[in-house]
């Protein structure tokens, strides 16, 4: 409407000029001056793109992120060009409109480039295609300044990103955070295996020994986006509480805090809990209870980050726990339930302006993940659900080596694991282009605990005593450099 009014105004102004020039000459034009201009305005309007609803403010946003990754698994080295799983490329639309008073309504739909992600490549595949585009978010919300916000659709659980979005230096988690996203799907390599190439790899991946029980993607950011209903409180003295529920049945709650303590300190913190339950009914069983399976998982996580503004020195500790009480999830040799997964990470560094381009951040840290063995699964009678049993078969034709772990000749159970990581990184912001250049290095040391039922001659026996099976693994080193740009 605004463009049409503007067009009419311009036409009227020019018509007035025509009349003022010479009334007799304007008459000679046959009154076509204004008519011709109005026709031209209509033509211009027809070629102009316009959004469908002028009542909603729409924002297009996103980021592009690409890295070059150099890795060494103890015997093989290689270089890949990848989409960083710490911050995959994405784009989205946000829309918001005023209802009246303190009420607003809006929506968010976000798509992710899901191809060639760093967490899905391994020693055999440097171009893993997990679909061209993934829908990350698709939800509506209603917000009131005093009452809070209700969101429904595909959205983040209240616990999601609790160990990432509380970083006082916003965006730095997109360079790197606590999870093992540069070697997640790589196969572990035993020391002294018969072959130093691909044939010497085990059938165990890093994701099998460094993850929580609820998802296959992480040890710290265990929660994710699901179809749910979520409520967020208004901000109160820096605190925001959240609760969510969805997907039969997963509920989550969190408390986040962000504040400036004078001009000297800035702090952000968060803690969250998530609970997974299932009524324990057979898939397609007509509502008949299935005694062999009942879903029951509980997970906690949290983070604190603090920065000293005058010096730029900062500190970020984080923790995560995951407990699996699924009925039927027991070790096939020990008969015990899965061990408690717990992980912690601490990072420290400095964030200052040394050059005119933008702030430079140097930091390093240390991570330990204990018993993140949610990846060892079996189908315990329910075709819709696989649960942990720790099984490690000595001869598995599905693996490339023919043995699940080369050098281990007896069927075993994995009863524990430990993954230690230390890392260094630098991130250079370029404010004029909303761009970051970065480099990072990680050194990872994996360990697993195996037991088997062996007789006195060291041969597997169904009635033998439970004995430890020694296994030693090579370390993993990875260095990557890349850039991301926001829009």
Secondary structure, 3 states (H helix, E strand, C coil): CHHHHHHHHHHHHHHHHHHHHCHHHHHHCCCHHHHHHHHHHHHHHHCCCCCCCCCCEEEEEEEEEEEEEEEECCCCEEEEEEECCCCCCEEEEEEEEEEECCEEEEEEEEEEEEECECCCCCCCCCCCEEEEEEEEEEEEEEEECCCEEEEEEEEECCCCCCCCCCCCCCCHHHCCCCCCCCCCCCEEEECCCCCCCHHHEEEEEHHHCECCCCCCCCCCCCCCEEEEEEEECCCECCEEEEEEEECCCEEEEEEEEEEEECCCEEEEEEEEEEEEECCCECCCCCCCECCCCECEEEEEEEEEEEEECCCCEEEEEEEEEEEECCECCECCCCCCECCCEEEEEEEEEEEEEEECCEEEEEEEEEEEEECECCCCEEECCCCCCEEECCEECCECCCCCCCECCCCCCCCEEEEEEEEEEEEEEEEEEEHHHCEEEEEEEEEEEEEEEEEEEECCCCCECCCCEEEEECCCECCEEEEEEEEEEEC
